[in-house]
Amino acid sequence: MRHNKHTFICLLFFLTGMQAFAACIPTTKAKRTYRIIHNNDGSDLLRNQWFKHRPLSIADLDSCVDMVANSQVTTYMMCSGSDFFYVDSRYGHVMGNDLNGTLDCGCDTAQYRDFLKYYRNHLNLKIAGTDLIKATLTRAKAKGMEAFITYRMNDLHFNDTTTRCPILYSEFWIKHPEYWLNDTTQGYNSGGALNFAIKEVRDRKLAIISEQLDRYDMIDGYDLDFMRFIVYFKSGTGPQNAPLMTQLIRDIRKKADEVSKRRGKKILLSARVAPTVEENMMKGLDIRTWLKEGLLDFISIGIHWRGDPAMPVAKFRKDLGNDLNIPFYCSIDDGGYKPREFWSQGMHRGMCSYILSQGADGIYLFNYYFGEYNSVYDGKLHLEEGGQVCRVMMPQMLQELGSLETLKGRNKIYALSDGVIQYQIKQNTPLPLRIMNKERKSAAIYIGDQVEELYPEEAILFFRTSRPASLLLTINGKRVNQEKTSYTKLYDRERGLEGDQKEYAFLLPANILKHGYNQIEFKSLEEEQVNVIRTEIALKYGNVETYGYF
């Protein structure tokens, strides 16, 4: 489904006693609106990474948008930055602008030259009468997609004075260290995060967002990305500061509504937040109140960068109950188990099938872009060792990831994360399982496929342990004992092994799996402790050329 159906509400604005005019503002369907959202973080386009870093042109940007168009994607989001900017702003300079050489990174000339490319490409677009947001979102609209700006509420990529490269910093940030959070306990660069308990910080964010809402008249909506990065208040003070953030969301909603009235169309407001109500409140995001007050038109959940293949989708919907009266989506980030260990095509299918069958209204693809596909592999398929696995993001996948119907019968991998905690948000996993003294430990993997109707040709259990171990395996109470040692290389599952870690593969008996949660039990046959640190189930429906690469 490409276009949303609209109903129209005519608002009467009384100007004088007998004079009035009606502005008809479209409002989207309130519940269960299907979307496949493509979020582009902007930096890869401004560097023109998709086209091997050549000087950026409008034609290049059109080509990038076109690779997403004519797919299942309904909604194109372009990132505008955060306290740094990809476009001109009265609140700071465009990323990479060295202000005529006054912001020299003498300590790292390679990094300095790299960042200059962003600004030079911005100037190329400016000479052509456009900018990154205007060009991409105008093209997205022309291609039949919803057009959104997505704004990173507190991006921390460049909040690190140890680089001593002022071209990376925003003027506001570097001039006001008294506005820094100075809390290093929350994650990478969190000490330099802007502190939203300070009024001047919140006022600045509202001003930046208002400027963008006023400037870009082609947009259908504005997305507030709280997951990039989810650091807003000092640890332990989120709940007491939540009313401050809620008031900021009210102010943004008010501004969006003012722009809606002026343009005669509804400007949607959305947010990407943490996966549970409790984690959001811990961070000062009172999403219950946001939803009760109708401040958002849809909401998405996600985690920071290293995605969670078992995000608590159903729990989120259940916990919010009647409060969740707007569409609800779930995001998949580009990071895998480890930094830059990208998810494979099969894992993307597994995650999308999981999300959709757990009750989300659609998928939010974060950083799903094709720079490597174009610039490294010249638009050709690239397979990892073994020939069964592709880890390169390709536009062809956008024809199948957004629907259980198009995912049906496709090779895929379901998985549990390895238990990483990022910015105090824990992935939804029981791993690692620490098994001692011949004890039993279990973990459940949710299978989104209706395997009772169409069972795969092969089902394979992969798991990784902290050292070689002797384990007795069962799934759903049935023994699993047919090991396939060659499959760990064939399916590229040995990637990232460290020290004494060991990867195993077992072929599962026929019809052992079911739609829903499948209980995997590990019983140690030795007394020394062993940790199960990774668990996956691959469903093979047929040859990879026909049924998709893993």
ROLUM-461450 format. One record per atom (N, C-alpha, C): residue in one letter; x, y, z. Coordinates in steps of 0.05 Angstrom, whole numbers, plus 5000, padded with zeros to 4 digits. Layout:
<pts>
AXYZ ...
</pts>
This chain:
<pts>
M501749765000 M500050005000 M501850255000 R501550424981 R503250654978 R502050904992 H499550964986 H498351214996 H496551165020 N496451345039 N494551335061 N491951445052 K489751325061 K487151445056 K486751675076 H485451885067 H485052115084 H482052175088 T481452265112 T478952385117 T479552685120 F477452855118 F477953135120 F476353265141 I477653425157 I476353575179 I476553875171 C474354005169 C474354285162 C474254455188 L476354605192 L476554775215 L475755055207 L473955185223 L473055445217 L474555655233 F475655835219 F477156055233 F475556315229 F474456415251 F472756655250 F474556905251 L474457055229 L476157285227 L474757535237 T472257575229 T470657795239 T467957685244 G466057845253 G463457735262 G462157545243 M461957615217 M460457445198 M462357305178 Q464957355180 Q466757245160 Q468257005171 A468456805155 A469956565163 A471056425138 F473056265142 F473956095120 F474655825131 A474455625114 A474955345122 A477555245111 A479255135128 A481655005118 A481354715123 C481354565101 C480854275104 C483554135107 I483954015130 I486453885137 I486153585137 P487653435120 P487353145120 P488553025146 T487152825156 T488152675179 T488352385171 T490452255178 T490851975171 T489151795188 K488651565178 K487151355193 K488551315220 A486951305242 A488151305269 A489451045276 K488450815267 K489450565277 K490450385254 R492450225261 R493450005245 R494050095216 T495350325214 T496250425187 T498850285180 Y498850155158 Y501250015148 Y503350205138 R505850175147 R508050335136 R510550165135 I512150205115 I514950115115 I516550375112 I518050435133 I519450685135 I522450645129 H523450815111 H526250805105 H527551065116 N529251025137 N530651255149 N533451265139 N534151485125 N536851525116 N538251735134 D540551655144 D541851825164 D543152075152 G543052105126 G543952345113 G546952365107 S548552265125 S551452295122 S552452145097 D551451905093 D552351755070 D551651885043 L549452035043 L548652175019 L550352425015 L550752575037 L552252825035 L555152765028 R556152535036 R558852455027 R558852334999 N556452274989 N556052134964 N557451854964 Q557151724986 Q558351454990 Q557151254970 W554651294962 W553351114943 W554651124916 F556051344910 F557251374884 F560251444887 K561551294905 K564451284908 K565551564913 H564051724928 H565051974938 H565652184916 R564452154893 R564752364873 R563252614881 P563852844870 P562353084877 P559353034873 L557753114893 L554953054894 L553353234875 S551353104862 S549553254844 S546653174851 I544853334841 I541953274845 I541353004832 A542552954809 A542052694796 A542852464813 D545052494828 D545952274846 D543852234868 L542852454880 L540852434901 L538252304890 D537452384866 D535152264854 D535451964851 S537851884843 S538351594839 S538251444866 C539251574887 C539151454914 C536251414923 V534551614919 V531751594927 V530351384909 D531051384884 D529751194865 D530350904872 M532650854885 M533250574893 M531350474915 V530150664929 V528250594950 V525350594940 A524850764920 A522150784909 A521350534894 N518750514887 N517650284873 N518250024888 S518150034914 S518449794931 S516149794951 Q516549644972 Q514449644993 Q514749885012 V516750045008 V517150285025 V514950485020 T513650575041 T511550775039 T512451045048 T514551055065 T515251305078 T518251345077 Y519151565066 Y522051625064 Y522651845084 M524551785102 M525451975122 M528352055116 M528752315116 M531452425113 M532352565138 C534652495149 C535652605173 C536752895168 S536053075185 S536953355182 S539353415200 G540153215217 G542353255235 G541453255264 S542753415280 S542053435308 S542953705318 D545053725334 D546253985339 D548354045318 F548753865300 F550253925275 F548153925253 F548854035230 F546854075209 F547753975182 Y545953855167 Y546453775140 Y545453985120 V544054195130 V543054405114 V543554675128 D543254895114 D543555155126 D541655195149 S542555335170 S540955385193 S541955645207 R540155795218 R540956025233 R542155945260 Y542055685266 Y542955595292 Y545755455291 G547055465269 G549655345267 G550455295238 H552955225234 H553955185207 H553554895197 V553654855171 V553354595160 V555754425167 M555354165173 M557453985180 M559653995159 G562154025168 G564354025149 G565254305141 N563754515148 N564554785142 N566754875162 D569054925151 D571354995169 D571455295174 L569455445166 L569255735170 L571855865160 N572355815134 N574655935121 N577355865134 G577555615143 G580055525154 G580455575183 T578555695196 T578955765225 T578455525243 L577255315232 L576655075249 L578454845239 D581054885239 D582954695229 D583354465248 C583254215237 C583953975253 C586853905247 G588654045258 G591454005253 G592453735262 C590953615281 C591953355292 C591153125274 D589253155256 D588352935240 D587453045212 T589353075195 T588753205169 T586953035152 A587152765155 A585452585139 A582452625147 Q581952635173 Q579252685183 Q578252955174 Y579953155176 Y579353425168 Y578453435138 R580053315121 R579453315093 R576853165087 D576452945102 D573952785098 D571552955105 F571653105127 F569353265134 F568853505116 L570953605104 L570653815084 L568853725061 K568953465054 K567353365032 K564353415037 Y563453395062 Y560653435068 Y559853725060 Y561453905068 Y560754185063 Y560954255033 R562954155019 R563254204991 R560854094975 N559953854983 N557653744970 N555053904976 H554954005001 H552654185007 H552754434989 L555154544984 L555354774967 L554554704938 N555254464929 N554354384902 N551354394900 L549954294920 L547054294920 L545954584922 K547254744938 K546355024942 K546555174916 I548755144901 I549055274875 I546855184856 A545954934859 A543754834842 A540954924853 G540955074875 G538455174885 G536854994903 T538254814916 T536954614933 T538754544957 D537854354973 D539554244994 D538853944998 L540153815017 L539753525020 L536853455026 I535553605044 I532853535052 I530953595029 K531153835018 K529253914996 K529453724972 A531953664964 A532353494940 A531253214945 T531953084967 T531152804971 T528152784976 L527052954993 L524252935000 L522353024977 T523253204961 T521753274937 T521653034918 R523852904915 R523952664898 R522252444910 A522352404936 A520752194949 A517852244944 K516952494946 K514152564941 K513352504912 A515152574894 A514652524865 A514452224859 K515752064876 K515651774872 K513451634889 G511751794900 G509351684914 G509751604943 M511951694955 M512451624983 M511751855001 E510951795026 E510852005047 E513652115051 A513752375057 A516352515061 A516552615089 F518552525104 F518952605132 F521752715136 I522052915152 I524552975164 I524852815190 T527152695194 T527652565220 T529952705234 Y529552775259 Y531452935274 Y532452785298 R535052775301 R536352635323 R536352825347 M534952745368 M534452925390 M536952985406 N538952815407 N541352875422 N543652705412 D544352735386 D546452575374 D549152635388 L550652415394 L553152445408 L555652375392 H555352345366 H557652265350 H560052445354 F559452705356 F561652895355 F562153045382 N560952935403 N561253055430 N563652935444 D565952975433 D568352855445 D570753045440 T571453185461 T573553385458 T576353255455 T576552995460 T579252865456 T580152865427 T578252895409 T579052905380 T580453175374 R579853375390 R581053645386 R580753735357 C578453685346 C577953755318 C575453925317 P575554185320 P573254355323 P571354355299 I572254255276 I570354235254 I568154035259 L568553865280 L566553665287 L564453765306 Y564953985320 Y563254075341 Y561254285331 S558954305345 S557154535340 S558054765358 E557655015348 E558455245363 E557055255390 F554455185391 F552955195415 F554155005436 W554854765427 W555854565445 W558654645457 I560354735439 I563054795448 I563155045465 K561255235461 K561255485476 K559855455503 H558455235507 H556855215532 H557354945546 P559754905556 P560254655571 P558554635596 E557454855605 E555654845628 E553054705622 Y552454665596 Y550054525588 Y550554225583 W553054135587 W553653855583 W552553695607 L551853445602 L550853275623 L552953195643 N555453155634 N557653075652 N556952815667 D555652635653 D554952375665 D556052165645 T558352045652 T559651855633 T558651575637 T556651535655 T555751255661 T553851145641 Q552851305622 Q550651205605 Q551551085579 G554051145570 G554951035545 G556851215531 Y557651135507 Y559551285490 Y558751575488 N560651755495 N560452045494 N558152165510 S557052005529 S554752105544 S555452345562 G558052365570 G558852585586 G558452855572 G558652855546 G558353095530 G555553135519 A553652975528 A550953005518 A549753265529 L548153395513 L546653635523 L544653545543 N544453705564 N542653645587 N539953765583 F537953605578 F535253705573 F533853805598 A535053785621 A533953915645 A534354215644 I536054305626 I536654595623 I534854715602 K533454925610 K531555055592 K532755145566 E535155255566 E536355355542 E536855125522 V537354885531 V537654655513 V535054585500 R532954565516 R530254505505 R529354725486 D529854975493 D528955195475 D530455185449 R532955105450 R534555085425 R533454865407 K532854635419 K531754415403 K529054495390 L527354625405 L524754715394 L525254915371 A527155085374 A527755285354 A528655155328 I530454965331 I531554825307 I529254675292 I527654525308 I525454375296 I523454565283 S522854785296 S520954975285 S521955095259 E524555155258 E525755265233 E525355065210 Q525754815215 Q525554615194 Q522554575186 L520854575206 L517954545199 L517054785182 D517955015187 D517255255172 D518355255144 R520855145141 R522255175116 R521354975094 Y520754725102 Y520454515082 Y517454455078 D516354565057 D513454545053 D512554285039 M514554125031 M513753865018 M513353645038 I514053685064 I514053465083 I511153385090 D510853135096 D508353025107 D508552985137 G510952985147 G511252945176 G514052995186 Y514252975212 Y516853025226 Y517152815247 D519552685247 D520152465265 D522252545285 L521652495311 L523452555333 L524852305341 D527452285334 D528952035339 D530352055366 F529051945387 F530151945414 F532251725418 M532451545399 M534451325403 M537151395393 R537451625381 R540051705370 R540951965384 F541751985408 F542351765426 F540551795450 I539851585464 I537851605485 I539151685512 V540151935512 V541452055536 V540352345538 Y538852405559 Y537552665561 Y537852785589 F537952615609 F538152715637 F540152545651 K541152635674 K543052485690 K541752225699 S543352015702 S542351755710 S540751785736 G538451655736 G536651645759 G534851885762 T535052075743 T533352315745 T531252325723 G531052125707 G529152125685 G526252175693 P525152015712 P522352045719 P521752325730 Q523452445746 Q522852705757 Q523052925735 N524652875714 N524953075693 N523053025669 A521552805670 A519752735648 A517852955641 P516653095660 P514853315653 P516153535635 L518753575639 L520153775622 L520153675593 M520753425589 M520753315561 M517953305550 T515953235566 T513153235556 T512353515547 Q513153715562 Q512453985553 Q513754055527 L516253965523 L517554015497 L516053885475 I515053635479 I513553495458 I510853645453 R509653755474 R507253915470 R507854165453 D510154285458 D510854525443 D511454465414 I512654235409 I513254145381 I510554075367 R508853945382 R506153875370 R504654135363 K504754335381 K503454585376 K504554715350 K507154715348 K508454825324 K507654675299 A507654405300 A506854245277 A503954305269 D502254345289 D499354405283 D499054675271 E500654875280 E500655135268 E501455125238 V503454975232 V504354945205 V502254795188 S500954595201 S498754455188 S496554645179 K495654815197 K493555005191 K494355195168 R496855285169 R497755475149 R497955345121 R498655085121 R498954955095 R496454815085 G494554785103 G492054645096 G492354345093 K494354235107 K494653945108 K495953865135 K495253635143 K496253535169 K499153465167 I500853575185 I503653505187 I503753305210 L504453055204 L504552845224 L506952885242 L506752795267 L508952795286 L509252515297 S511752415294 S512252145304 S514752145321 A515251925335 A517551905352 A518551615352 R521251585353 R522551325356 R523651315384 V522751115400 V523451105428 V524450825436 A524950785461 A525950535472 A523750325471 P524550065473 P522549845469 P520549795491 T520949905515 T519049855537 T518250125550 V515850115562 V514850355576 V516750425599 E517750225613 E519450275636 E522150405628 E523350305606 E525850415598 E525550705588 N523350765575 N522851035566 N522651225590 M521051145610 M520751315634 M523451345648 M525051135649 M527651155662 M529251375649 K528851415622 K530351615608 K528951885607 G526651905620 G525252155620 G523252195598 L522551975585 L520551975563 L517951855572 D516052015580 D513451925590 D511551875567 I512051655553 I510551605529 I507551555534 R506851455558 R504051425564 R502551695562 T503751895574 T502452155574 T502452265545 W504652225530 W504652325502 W502352205487 L501851945491 L499751805476 L496951885486 K496651915512 K494051995523 K493252275514 E495252445511 E494652725502 E494552755472 G494952535457 G494852545428 G497052705416 L499352705428 L501652875418 L502952755394 L502652495389 L503952355367 L501852235348 D502652215323 D500952085303 D501751795298 F504251725303 F505151445305 F507651435321 I508351195330 I510651145347 I512150905338 S514750915341 S516450685333 S518250625357 I518950365360 I520850285381 I523350175368 G525550205382 G528050105372 G530150105394 I532550035387 I534850065405 I537050205390 H539250255404 H541350405392 H543250235375 W543150275349 W545050165330 W545149865328 R546149725348 R546349435346 R543649315352 G542249245331 G539349175333 G538848935350 D536348905358 D535448685374 D533448515358 P534248265351 P532548105334 P530047995349 A529848045375 A527547945390 A526448165407 M526148405396 M525048635410 M522348565422 P521648665445 P519048595458 P516648735445 V516148665421 V514048795405 V511248755418 A510548505422 A507948445433 A507648565462 K509748555477 K509648665504 K509048965503 F510349105485 F509849395483 F506949455477 R505849305458 R502949355451 R501149285475 K501749065489 K500148975511 K500349165535 D502749255541 D503149435564 D501749695560 L501649805536 L500350055531 L497350025528 G496449795519 G493549735517 G492049945502 N489950055514 N488350255500 N489750525496 D491950565510 D493450815506 D494750815478 L495350575468 L496650555442 L494550565420 N493450805415 N491250835396 N492150955370 I494850935365 I495951025340 I497650805328 P498350825302 P500050625290 P502750585305 F503750345304 F506150275320 F507950105302 Y510450195301 Y512450065284 Y514949985300 C516649825288 C518949725302 C521349755284 S523549855294 S525849915277 S527949695278 I529349665256 I531649485253 I534049655246 D536049655263 D538449805258 D540449645241 D542449785230 D544349655212 D546449495227 G546949565253 G549049415267 G548149145275 G549948955276 G549348675283 G550248605311 Y551148355314 Y552048275340 Y554448445351 K556148515332 K558448685339 K558548925320 P559949135328 P560049365310 P560949295282 R559249375263 R559749325234 R559649035226 E558648865243 E558048595235 E555148585226 F554748675201 F552048735192 F550248485191 W547748535196 W545748325193 W545748225165 S545247965162 S545047855135 S542247885124 Q541947815099 Q539247835087 Q537247645101 G538247405107 G536447215121 G535747315149 M537547455162 M536847555189 M534947795187 H535247955166 H533348165162 H530548045157 R530347835141 R527747705137 R526647605164 G528347475179 G527447365205 G526447585223 M527947805225 M527048025243 M524448145234 C524148185207 C521648305197 C519348115201 S519747855197 S517547665201 S516847665231 Y518747675248 Y518247685277 Y516647925285 I517548165275 I516248415282 I513348415273 L512848345248 L510148355237 L508348155250 S509347915255 S507647705267 S507147755296 Q508747925309 Q508347995337 Q506348225340 G505448345318 G503348535320 G503948825314 A506448875304 A507049145296 A505649215269 D505149465264 D503749555240 D505549595216 G508149555221 G510049585199 G512949585209 I514749635190 I517649625196 I518849905192 Y520749965209 Y522350215207 Y525250125202 L526250165178 L528950095171 L530850325176 F532650295195 F534450505203 F537150455191 N538250655176 N540850635163 N540950395143 Y538650335131 Y538650125111 Y539250255084 Y541850295079 Y542650435055 Y544750275040 F545250365015 F546550184996 F549350284987 G550650435005 G553350534998 G555250314991 E555350105007 E557249885002 E556349734977 Y553849694973 Y552749554950 Y553649694924 N553549964924 N554250114900 N557250164898 S558450264920 S561150364918 S563250144919 V562649924932 V564649704935 V564149484915 Y561549414911 Y560949174895 Y559649244868 D559449504862 D558449594836 D555749474829 G554049464850 G551249364845 G551049074840 K553148924848 K553048634844 K552748484870 L551648244869 L551348084893 L554048004904 H554348024930 H556847934943 H556147734965 L557347504964 L556847284983 L559247245001 E558647185026 E560747115045 E561846835040 E563946765054 E565146495052 E563046285057 G562846095039 G560745885041 G558645915019 G558246165010 G556446204988 G553546204994 Q552746195020 Q549946185027 Q548946445039 V550846625047 V550146855063 V550947115048 C549047305048 C549647575038 C549147775060 R551147935066 R550948135087 R550748425076 V550648445050 V550448705037 V547548795034 M546949035043 M544249135040 M543749205011 M541649095000 M541049124971 M538149224968 P537649394948 P534949504944 P532949284938 Q533749064926 Q531848854920 Q530448744944 M531748764968 M530448654992 M528048825000 L527849074991 L525649244998 L523049154984 Q523248954967 Q520848834954 Q519548624971 E520948534993 E519848315008 E519748355038 L521348535049 L521548555078 L519048665092 G517248795077 G515048935090 G512448775093 S512448525086 S509848385086 S510348085094 L508647985111 L508747695117 L508247525093 E506647635074 E506047475050 E508547455032 T510047675028 T512447655012 T514747525026 L514647505053 L516647365068 L516147065070 K513646985064 K512846705066 K514546535048 G515646315060 G517246125044 G519946225036 R520846445047 R523546545041 R525546455062 N527946385054 N530046305073 N530446525093 K530646455118 K530946665138 K532246545164 I533146725181 I534446655206 I533046815229 Y532146665249 Y531146785274 Y533346765295 A533446955313 A535746965331 A535047105357 L536847075376 L536847225401 L539447395401 S539347635411 S541747795414 S543447675436 D545947775437 D547847665456 D547947815483 G545847985487 G545648115514 G547048375518 V547748515496 V549048765499 V547248975512 I548349145529 I546849365541 I548049625530 Q546449785516 Q547350035504 Q545650265516 Y547050455527 Y545650685539 Y543550605558 Q544250395574 Q542550285595 Q540050145585 I539850095559 I537649955548 I538549665542 K537349465555 K538249195551 K536649055529 Q538048905513 Q536648755492 Q534848535505 N532848465491 N530848265501 N531847985496 T533447885515 T534647625511 T535447505538 P535347235540 P536347105564 P539347055563 L540547105540 L543347055536 L545147265550 P547547185558 P548646925557 P547546735578 L547246485570 L546446275590 L548946165603 R549046185629 R551346085644 R550545815656 I551745595645 I550845325652 I553145195668 M552445115692 M554444995711 M553544725721 N555344565729 N554844315745 N552644145733 K552844095707 K550943915694 K548044015695 E547744275698 E544944385700 E543744435673 R541244495672 R539744555648 R539144855647 K539344975624 K538445245619 K537045255592 S535145445590 S533545455566 S533245735555 A532645755530 A532046015517 A529945955495 A528246155491 A526046125471 A526546305447 I526246195423 I526446355399 I523646355386 Y522746585379 Y520046615366 Y520346585336 I518746405325 I518646355296 I516146485285 G516546685267 G514246825255 G512946675233 D514346485220 D513146335198 D510946145209 Q508946115192 Q506845915198 Q507845645189 V509645535204 V511045285196 V509145045196 E506845065210 E504944845209 E503644825181 E503545045167 E502445045140 E504544995118 L506945095122 L509145065103 L511745025119 Y512644765120 Y514944705136 Y517444725118 P519644835129 P522044865113 P523344595105 E524844605084 E526344365075 E528344275096 E529644475108 E531444425131 E531144645151 A531344565177 A531444755199 A534044695214 I535644915219 I538244875230 I538545045256 L539444915277 L540145065302 L543045135302 F543645385304 F546445475308 F546645595336 F548845525349 F549345655375 F552345685380 R553045875396 R555845925402 R556345905432 T558545785439 T559245755467 T561845885473 S562345935499 S564846065507 S567245895504 R566845635501 R569045445497 R567745185486 P569345005475 P568244745467 P566844605490 A564544495485 A562944385508 A561344145498 S560643975518 S558943745513 S556143815524 L554143835506 L551443925514 L549443735503 L547343685518 L545043535509 L542943745501 L541843715476 L540043915466 L537243805462 T535243975468 T532443915461 T531144175451 I529244135433 I527544365425 I524644265428 N523044425442 N520244355448 N520044075459 G522044005476 G521943745490 G523043515474 K523843555449 K524843335431 K527843355428 R529143125428 R532043115426 R533043215399 V535343355400 V536743445376 V539543335378 N540343175358 N542943055360 N544443025334 Q543343125311 Q544643095286 Q546443335280 E548943325288 E550743555284 E551543575255 K551843815245 K552743865217 K555144065219 T557443945224 T559844115229 T560444295205 S559944205181 S560544375157 S558844615154 Y556544625168 Y554544845164 Y555545105177 T557345085197 T558145335209 T559745515190 K561345385173 K562745545152 K560945595128 L559345405121 L557545435098 L555745675101 Y554745715126 Y552845925131 Y554246165145 D556846185144 D558346415154 D557746475183 R557446265199 R556846305227 R559246325245 E561646285234 E564046295251 E565246585253 R563846765240 R564747045240 R564947155269 G567147275275 G567347405302 G568047225325 L568746975319 L569546795341 L572046905355 E572146895382 E574346995397 E575346785416 G577946775420 G579146595440 G578246305437 D577146195458 D576345915458 D573445875448 Q572146075439 Q569346055431 Q569045845409 K566745715409 K566145495390 K563345535379 E563045495353 E560445515339 E559545235332 Y556945175337 Y555844915331 Y553444945312 A552944735297 A550544725279 A549344445282 F546644445285 F545244185287 F542744205269 L542443985254 L540043965237 L537643875255 L535444015253 L533143955270 L531443735258 P530243565274 P528443365264 P526043495250 A524843355232 A522543455217 A520243525236 N518943745230 N516443835243 N516843885273 I519243945281 I519743995310 I519044285318 L519044465298 L518544745304 L515544815302 K514845035314 K512045135313 K512045435309 H509845535299 H509545825299 H509345925328 G510946145334 G510946245361 G513546175375 Y513546155401 Y515946105416 Y516745815416 N519245765411 N520345495411 N522545475432 Q522145295451 Q523845275475 Q526245105469 I528645215471 I531145075467 I532445025494 E533044775500 E534244715526 E537044605522 F538844705538 F541644615538 F542244485565 K543044235565 K543844095589 K546844035588 S548344125607 S551144075608 S551743785616 L553643665602 L554443395609 L557143395623 E557943625633 E560543645647 E560143845670 E562043855687 E561844015711 E562844295708 E564744335690 E565844605686 E563744785673 Q563745035681 Q561745235670 Q562345285640 V560145315625 V560245395597 V558045595593 N558545795576 N556545995570 N555545965541 V552945965538 V551745975511 V551346275505 I552746375485 I552846665480 I551446755455 R550546565439 R549146635414 R547446405406 T544946455397 T543146245389 T541446335365 E541246165344 E539846235320 E538445985309 I536246025295 I534945805280 I534545905251 A535745755233 A535445815204 A533445635191 L531745755175 L529645605160 L530445615131 K530945375120 K531645355091 K529345225076 Y528145385059 Y525845285043 Y526645175016 G529145235008 G530145134982 G532645274975 N533445244950 N536045354941 N536045664943 V538345764948 V538546054955 V537846224931 E538346134906 E537646304883 E534646354881 T533046164890 T530146184888 T528946294914 Y529946204937 Y528646254963 Y530146464979 G532346574969 G533646794982 G536146704997 Y538146884999 Y540546825013 Y540146875043 F541646725059 F541446745088 F543046995098 
</pts>
